[in-house]
Amino acid sequence: MSVTAPQGFEAAGVAVGLKSTGKPDVAVVVNRGPLKVGAAVFTSNRAKANPILWSQEVIRDGAVEAIVLNSGGANCFTGSFGFQTTHQTAEKAAELLDVSAGDILVCSTGLIGTGDEVFRAKVLAGTEQGIAELSADGGEAASLAIMTTDSKPKRSARTGDGWSIGGMAKGAGMLAPGLATMLVVITTDAVLDAAQADAALRAATGRTFDRLDSDGCMSTNDQVTLMVSGASGETPDPEAFAAALAEVCQDLAQQLQGDAEGASHDITIEVINAASEDEAVEVGRSVARNNLFKAAIFGNDPNWGRVLAAIGTTEAAFDPYDVDVWMNGVRVCSAGGPDAPRDAVDLTPRATHLVIDLKVGAATATILTNDLTHDYVHENSAYSS
């Protein structure tokens, strides 16, 4: 149930010492074809890591042979040395696979601003070792190798009419939208061309990963990649493929939400009856990024006033005195005023469902976020120590 679930893919995950824990830290996923199609969506952060700068160029022609990923170092803000490291990684993989370096994607994740000759040597050694250990059963090892502060791997798979989709993801912090919010590799043995793969991926990420807003912090290294082997020989119904791809992306996004650093509540913010989908997203995101609301949920306090205060900062159409708010099935606010007593709301379960009814239209959108906890602050205060 990972990137090697579809036909035509091999993967590996190996340990070369990038992580002090000795756990796997370099992953390789190779497309054996017959198609070598790829699509990718990248962080919109203007501060981009060297692997992002490289991979943005690689993906332009829609052809991808393989992807190399390392954890234990972001290779970001490491100057020309860092870009050369990314370039050499692609060249090493290309040499061993007998393909063009221009068809090798590279991803890195870890601490920003660090990188030296030892880092480069380990990444290159991991690339070589990973390619030597490629197998059709290597998907699970690859999903372990891309983890950083994750407590568990994230994997998903779906099957269609003779074709399948598999995926893996990493991410537990710096989860905020910008087309991509983590490192994700998705594979399929369906028959798609580059334009179809790109359109399907962008549609899926736009309503899944792009609506995961755990902590409002956008990474420099985020990338979601779709690789197409066509090994099933089956051309999928476009709607069926789009639905299956969206399911994989949503499943992975929810796994990322559930593993967010230090979180004790997984909060689903559902905005209904908005004037437009964009305005529903804006309203949901305003609440997801409101630290007062997130702290209240951590304390199991159904402080709905903080919800109204948050959405009042948006440009969305609504009357603040005609908004309803539900928390875990209890309407605590009706027409901008108190409704059910606060002690009627049970916020002790990890799953928290917030519904905001704007009463101005028919559009809806859902944003995923987490609470703000002592553990989150502690973990991120000591991240580089």
N, C-alpha and C positions, 0 to 999 in steps of 0.2 A: 504494500500500500504506500508507494512512494514514486520517485521519478523513474524507476525501472519497472513499474507495473505495466505500462504500454510496451508494445513490441518495438524493437529497434534501438533500445537504449542500454548502455552499460554505465556503471558508476562505481565509485570507490570513495572511502573516507579513511585517511591515514593520520598518524600522529608523528610530527617531526619536531616537537619542542617549542612551537610558537606559544602554546599555553603552558603555564607553570604547573598545571595539574597533570600533565602527561596524557590528556585526553586527545582524541582525534581533532585535527585543526586544519587539514587541507582536504577539500573535496573536489572530485572531477566527475563531470557528467558528459558522456560522449554520445552523439547521434550517429548510429551506423546506417541510417537511411532506410529506403532508397532516397527519400527527400532529405534535404539539409536546410530546411526553412526555419527562420527564427524571427521573433518579434520581442521587443522589450520596452518597458516604461521606466523612466528614471526619476529620481528626486528632482523637484523644481527649485531646490535650494541653490542659490547662486554660488555658494561655496561647495564645490564638488570635488570628491576624492579622485585620485589619479585613475583608478579602475573605471570610474564613471566616464571620465574624459576619453579613455581608450574605447570603452564599449559603445559609447555613442557613435563613434566613427565606424566600428565594426558592423553595427546593425543596419547601417544605411542601405546596404544592398539586399537585406532580408535573407542572407545566407549565414548559417551558424553551424559549425562542425562540433564544437565542444564548449564547455564553460568550466573555468577553474575558479574555485572559491577558497579563500583562507579566512579563518578567524584568528584572533590573537594579535591583530594589528590592522588599523583602518587604511594605512598608506595614504593618508590625507594630510595636506600641508607639509609634505616632505620634499618639495621642490623637484628639480629635474632628476635627482637621484630616484625619487619615488616613481616618477613616470617611467624612467628607464627600467625600474624593477618590474612594473606592470608589463612593459613591452617585452622584456626578457622572459617573463612568465609565459606570455602568448607564444613567443618564438620557441621556447622549450617544448611546450605542448604540441605545437605545429610540427616540429622536427620529429618527435616521437610518434605522432599520428600520421605523418607524411601528408600534411595538408598545409594550407596557407595560414600564416599567423593572423592575417586580416579576417579570418573566420573564427577566431577564438575570443570568446568573451571572458572577461576577468572581473571578479568581485572580491572585495575585502571588507572585513568588519572587525572592529576592536577600538583600541584607544587612538584618538586623533593626535597627530603631531609627533609620532615616534616612528623610527625606521632607520636601519643601518645595514652594514654589510652582512651581519649575522642574520637579520630578518630576511634579507634577500636570499641568502644561501638556503635558508630553511624553506622558504616558499618554493624555490626552484627544486630543491630536493623532494619536497612534498608533491610537486607536480609530476616529477619523474616516478616516484614511488606509487602515486595514485594511478597513473596510467598503466604501470606494470601490474597493478592489482585489479584492474577493471573487470567487472563481471555483471551479468544480468541480475544478480542478487545483491548488488552493491548499493542499492538505493537507501537502505536503512543506515548503513555506515556513513554514507554521504550526509544524511540529515543530522547525524550526530556531530559531524566535523564542522558544520557551519554555526553551531551554537556558541554564544558568548555568555551572557548572564541568564540565558534561558535555563529553566529548571528541567525542561523536557523537550524532546524533538516534536516538531509539528509536521504531520504527514496527512495526505488526503488522496482519494482516488474515486473515480466514477467510470461507469461503463455505458456505452451507447450501443447502437445497432451494429455490432461487429468491430467497434473501435473503443478506445479507452483514453482516459486522462489520468495522470498522476502528478503529485506535487509535493514539495517540501518547502518549509519556511523557517526563518529564524527571526527573533525579535522579542524583546521584553522591555526595552526602554527606548527613548527618543521615537515614540510612536505617534506621529502626526502626519496629516496628509500632504501630499505634494505629488500626486499620481502614484507614487509607491511609498511604502512606509516600512520597508524591511528588505531583507534578501529573500527572494522567492524564486524557485525554479519549477516550472510546470512543463510537463512533456505530454505529447499525444502521438498516437500512431494513426490518427485520421489523416486523410488526404486534404491538405489545405495549401493554397499559395500564400506568398508573403503578405499580400494585401488583405486577404481574409484573416490570416493569423493576427495581424496588427489590429484590424478593426475589432475582432472578437476580444482580444486582450484588453484594449482600451475601454470597451464597453463594460467588461467584467470588473476591471479594477476601479472604474469610476464610481461604482455603486457598492463596492465591498471594501477593499484596502483603503480607498480614498476617504472612507467614512469611519475609519478607525482613528480615534483621536484620544489616545490614552493620556498623554501628558503635555500635549501642545508643543512638543519639541521635534523639529524636523531634522533628520539626519543628513549627512553629507554623502552617504554611501548607498542610499536606497535604490534597489533595482528589482523589478519583476520581469522575469524572462519566460517566454513560451518557445519551446523547441518542438518541431514537427518532423516526424520520421516518415509518415505515410506508409509504414510497414504493414498495416492492416489491409491496405488496398481499398479501403472503404471511404467514399466521399460522404460526409455526414450531411444530414439535413441542417441547414444553417441555424434554424431556431433551436433545434435539439442540441447542437453543439454549444451554442451560446448559453443555453440554460445549464448544461452540465459544467461548462467552464466557470460560470458564475457561482455554481454550487461549491466547486472546489475552492474558489477564491474566498467565498463567504465562510466556509468551514475553516480554512486556514486563518482568516482574519479573527474569527471567534476564538480559535486556539491561542492566537497571539494575545488577544484581550485577556483571556483567562490566565495567562502567564506573565502579565505585566508586573514590572518590578515592585514588590512590596504591597501590591493591591490586596484589599480585603473584600471589595465589592466589584462586580462586573455590571456596569450600568448601561442599559439600553434606553436611549432617548428617542422616543417616537413622536414626531411632530405631525399632526394631522390637520386637515382643512386649512392649509396654507394657500396663499394666492398663486404660488408657483413652487416647483420642486426646489429651485435655487434658494428661494426664501425659506423653505422648510429646512434646508441644509444649514443656512445661515443661523437660524434660530436654534437648531439643535447643537450646532458647534459653539454658539455663545454660551450655552449651559455647560457643555463638555469642558470648556476652558475656564470656567469660573471656579477659582480655588475656594471661595467661600462655600459654594454648593458642594464641591467635592469633599471638603473637610466635614461638612454637616453629615453627608452620607457615611463617611468613616465613623462618625460618632452615633450612627443610627438615629439621626435627628431629621424628621421629615419637614425641614424648613422650606416650605414652598415659596415663601417670600423671596428667597434668594433666586428661585427660578424666574419669577416675574422681573426682578431687578436685572437679571442677566439678559433676558430677551428684550428688555427695554433699551438696550444699547445697540440693537440692530436697526437696519433700515427696512425691515420687513413690514408689510402691511398688516396691522391688527389693532384692535382697541384694547389697551391694557386692562380696562375695566369690563371686558367681556371675554376673558380667557379662562378656560377650565384646566385644572392640573390634577392628574391621578398619580399616586405613588403606590406601586405594588397592588394595583386594583382598587384602591380607595381614592375617591375624589376628595381631595383636601382643599381645593380651591374651586369655587364656582362663580363665574362672572366677575372675576377679579376680587373676590372676597372669600372669607373662611367658609368651609363646608363641613366635612366630617372632622371630628376631633383628631388631633395629631396622634394621640395614643391608640387610635384605631389602626395605625399603619405599623406593620412589622417589617423593619429593615434589617433584621438579624441575618436572613439568608444572604449568601453571596450574590445571587442573582437579584438585581434591582431593576424594575421596569418603571420608567417615567413616561407619561403621556401628556403632551401639551396640545390642547385644542385651540387653534387660533380663530376658528369660525369665520373665515373670510373667503374660502375657496374649497377646492377639492384635492389639492396636491398634498403629498405626504413624503417624508424621508425619515430614515433612521440612522442615528449616529451611535457608535459604540465608544464607551469611555470607562474610566475606573475612578475610584476614590483617591483622595490624597492622604497618605498615611505616614506615620513615623518611620516605618520601614523603608518607604520610598526615599524619604529625605536622607536617612542614614546610608542606604546603599549608594546613592549618588553623591553623597558628600565624601565618600571614600573610594570612588571608582578607580582612580589612578594610583592609589596608594598600595 
